[in-house]
Amino acid sequence: MRLLRQAWQARRAAHRARLSPWVDAHRHRVIRGIKHPVYDFLFTYYSLRPAHLLRWSPGAGVLLQDAAPGDLDWPGDFVEVDRGFSLHFQRFPEHRRNTLAWAVDYLEAVHNREPSFGCFGLHEWAMLYRTEGVRHASTPLRLSLADIADVVDSQGLRCTHYDAFRFFTPAAVPRNRIELARATSVEYDQGGCIHANMDLYKFAYTIAPFSSGEVLADAFDLARRAREIDMRASPYDLSGHGFAAIPIETREGREDYVVFQRQLADQARPLRSRILEEYRRLVTGL
């Protein structure tokens, strides 16, 4: 595939314009020592550097016609070819190739599994269950710790995502319907899970620049919206940051949460398919 100079320059400019406001806002907060209980997660829990989020790539096997070395956001990965630069599949680091097959299996399993919508976002509640420690100490709670424990006791825990489950308090762990482990992620992760859908961002940037900038930007945008829903359904009071609570301690709040959860799952499904295709192309091209 060949992209004319005008076409790839327009795509690169659109990528930067789309993501720069989020990166700039994060940098502004870091410089001033300001914490954000919703958006900091996207730049601390996930390991992609903010500057790298702004880097655009067409993905592997695409010729950037009439590109010069100074035009490249990933200069160490692209090779010069006739009238431009291209990213060859074989440039993917050998020491990272053994994870690709697992990623394909995982993405396929989640994509093909029936989604579940019965967890009601209680993972943040389980992280506060019967403990005095508060994860976001600078953000007030909208319920007491005793009320939080009562909600967990009354609703039960149905988490399917290990990377949420591993932060449960010791008292909350045995209350989960399933005892999760890293090794069983392929077996239990499913497309209705807020965190499994948020983690599509991780799968997109893990193979950057061999994934396209558009896939990376779409995955970041989905992760941002997932994180907003995630924290709005938490026991924290985010009104000071402009977020209305999804009060899952009430029947109406749980119903609203499921609506948001289903909407996000519908948006994540085609994105997961695109990321899976990127991984399959990479495996085939090696």
Secondary structure, 3 states (H helix, E strand, C coil): CEECHHHHHHHHHHHHHHHHHHHHHHHHHHHHCCCCCCCCHHHHCCCCCHHHHCCCCCCCCCEEECCCHHHCCCCCCCEEECCEEECCHHHCCHHHHHHHHHHHHHHHHHHHCCCCCCCCCCHHHHCCCCCCCCCCCCCCECCCHHHHHHHHHHHCECCCCHHHHCCCCCCCHHHECCCCCHHHHHHHCCCCCHHHHHCHHHHHHHCCCCCCHHHHHHHHHHHHHHHHHHHHCCCECCHHHCCCCCCCCCHHHHHHHHHHHHHHHHHHHHHHHHHHHHHHHHHHHC
